[in-house]
Amino acid sequence: MEKRITGRTGMFCLIGTPVGHSGSPAMYNYSFAQTGLDYAYLAYDVPLEKTEEAVNALKVLGCKGFNVTMPCKTRVAELVDELSDAAKLIGACNTVVVKDGKLYGNNTDGMGFVRNLKENGVDVKGKKITVMGAGGAATAIQVQCALDGAKKLSIFNRKDEFYANGEKTVKKIQQMVPDCEVSIHPLEETDALYAAIKDSDILVNATKVGMKPLDDQSLVEDVSVFHPDLVVADAVYNPKETKFVQSAKAAGCKVAVGGTGMLMWQGAAAFNLFTGKDMPTKEVYELFFK
């Protein structure tokens, strides 16, 4: 690293808190080196109340772009000059490109999800999709699927603090993507959930269920609702195969994938926005995600 840093090296970074565990610096710096780009990527621990101050500082320092993690995604979306359609619908951005002094906010989480499905031979266009969850990751998935031509979105979430967010997402999608039929239902209504699954092409878990300490759980207890033509996808990436994914595979679902690919492809989408080049995803996957 020290051998390639010069007085002309451009800077990209991650802001949010905590960031000490993030694998983004290693992934991006490796990709910059592999593609011959004179850039460096750092991580800065920024609390929510310091978000605006940090963003202004990055502009002054000539930062070329930055990723955003919690809890700063929503606040950054309020500070940028322009938002992509996805970021506008989600109300949060995880990737900001700085160009000619202006900030352009994007959200690549949903892009990563859709690309991961494509890499597994699945296109969301024209599909009926059931998504369990209404938090940040779930919203990004729902929005991107709608923008990419999904026919129907059925959202299920517990009647908790995120349910109202799900209702807002439904209204936003109805306004911006009227061709996509979208609705939200309480996750507690198991019969309605199972009926939606049986009628769906794609089923998504975008909740924390399946992640430690909930790694022995799945929101779909009756595995008979899994049918051979159903595509099952989990946003959880640790463990790499949740009980949800394992159950779908055992039931014979044609595609059942965890969240690792989504994580990598959202980073690849951000890399492309930053540099205009493709991330060396094959090598990145082998080194950082396998």
ABEGO torsion letter per residue (X at the ends): XAAABBAABBBBBBBEOBAAABAAAAAAAAAAAAAGBBBBBBBBBBBAAAAAAAAAAAAAAGBAEBBBBOAAAAAAAAABABBBAAAAAAGBBABBBBBGGBBBBBBAAAAAAAAAAAAAGBBABGBBBBBBEABAAAAAAAAAAAAAGBABBBBBBBBBAAAAAAAAAAAAAAAABAABBBBBBBAABAAAAAAAAAABABBBBABABGBOAAAABBABABAAABBAABBBBBABAOBABBAAAAAAAAAGBABBBBAAAAAAAAAAAAAAAAAGBBBBAAAAAAAAAX
